[in-house]
Amino acid sequence: MSDDREKLLEEVLKERLVRLTKAIDSLRIAYERANGIGIKDQYNENELTVFDALTGRFIRACDVLMAGVWGAFDKIEREEGGTFLDRINRAEKRGIISSAREFKDIRDLRNTIVHEYVITEQQKLYQEVLRLTPLLLNAERTAVEYRDKKLKF
């Protein structure tokens, strides 16, 4: 890789990791608040606001991780192209995540939230977000570890 290209990609990755850290920190706060509320039959307006924040931050963290950070890894390693499923599978191959299946579930849940598919049971949606959020929270650490061990930036 040319020195100019390498420096540019290094800077892009650094910026995306900063964005990921901010997204994960914000997600962690919303997760702790929503986890404190838990799964219920009915939510008051304040509780709904907390879960709305959680789902929005879940989407943002997912996008910054998969499109941003993992996308930068792909460019650095010249593995560009393919679908998000390909990107998830490459993350598993790299050892960044332990289970492609779980991150496919995260991606599916993200799409459900973003595209506002009819959600028949609000409880199930919130339960899935609470179940999968810890995987996203951990993914920041594993992405940084991968950069430090494999990319030597």
N, C-alpha and C positions, 0 to 999 in steps of 0.2 A: 504494500500500500504506500502511495506517495506520502511524503511528510506533510504536505498541505492538506490532503484528504484526511489523513490520520488526525491531525490537529483539529480540523473542522468537526469531524465525527466525535472526537473526544469532548469538545466544547458542547456539542449538541447533547451528548449523553449526560454530561454534568448538569446542564440546564434541565433536562428531563428528570433526572434523579432529584433535583431540588423541588421540582413541581410534584413529583411523587411523594416526597417527604411531607410537603404541605398538605397534599390530598389525604395522605394516610393519617396525619395528625388530626385533621378535621374529622375524618371518618371515625377515628378512635373515640373522640369526644361524643359524637352522636351515638355511636354503638354503646358506650357505657351508659348514656342516659336512657336509650331505648331498652337496653338489657335490664336496667333497673325497673322499668315499667312492666316488662314481660308481655307475654301473650295473654290477651283477655277477650272476652266476648264483645265488650263495648269499650270504646275509647272516648275520653273527653277531648275537647278541642286542643288543649295544650299537649296532650299525649299524641294526638294525630300530627301536630306540628313537629314533634320530636321524631316521629317515624317518617314524616315527609323529608326532614333534614337527613335522616339516615339513608333513605333510598336515593336521594339526590347525590349525596356524598359517595355512596356505593358506586353509582354510575361513573362519577368523575374519577374515582380511584381506579376502577376497572379500565377506563379509557386511557388514563395516563400510564398505567402499568403496561397494558397489552399493546396499544397503538404507539405509545411514546417510548417507553424504556425498552420493551422487547423489540419494537421496531428498530430502535437504534442498534441493539445487539445484532439484529439481522443485517443491517447495513454494514456494520463494522466487520462482520464475519462473511459478508457477501452472500447472504442467504435470502435476499429479497424476493418478494413475490409470494403468491399463494393466498390462501384464505386465513381468517382468524383461527380456524381449526389447525391449519398448518403451523401458524405461529405458536399456538398452545402446545402442539406436539413437539416443536423444536425446543420450547422452554423445558419440557419434561426431559427430552434427550440431553439437554445441557445440565440437567440437575438443578435447575432453578426452582422447579416445583416437583413435588413428589407424585402428583396424580393429574394427568391430563383430563381425566373424567371429571374431577371436581372443578377444574377451571372451565371446562365446557359447560358445567352446570351454572357457574358464575356468569359466563357469557350469555347463556340462555335466560337467566334471571334478569340480567341487565337489559336484554332486548325486550323482555316482557314489560319491565318498568318503563323503558323509553318509549316504546310504541303503544303504550297504554292499552294493551290487549284487555279484554274484559276479564277482570279479576273477580271471580265469584266469591272467593273467601279471602277477605283481607287478612285474617289470622294466618293463613297458609303463606301468603306473601311475606308478611313480617317474620314469620317463623323461619322461612328460607333465608331471608336477609340476615337474621341473627345467626343462623347456622353457618353461613358461608363467609360472613365478614371476617372472622379470625384468619381465614386463609389469605385474604387480601392484606390484612394487617401484617402477617408474616412475610408476605411476598416482597415487601420493601427491603427487609433485611437480606433475604436470599439474593435479590437483584444486586445489592451493593457487594455482597460476598462474591458473587460471580464476577462482577467487574474487577474487584481487587485481585482475585485469584487467576482468572483467565485472561483478562484484557490488560492488566497491569497499568491502569491509568491512575 
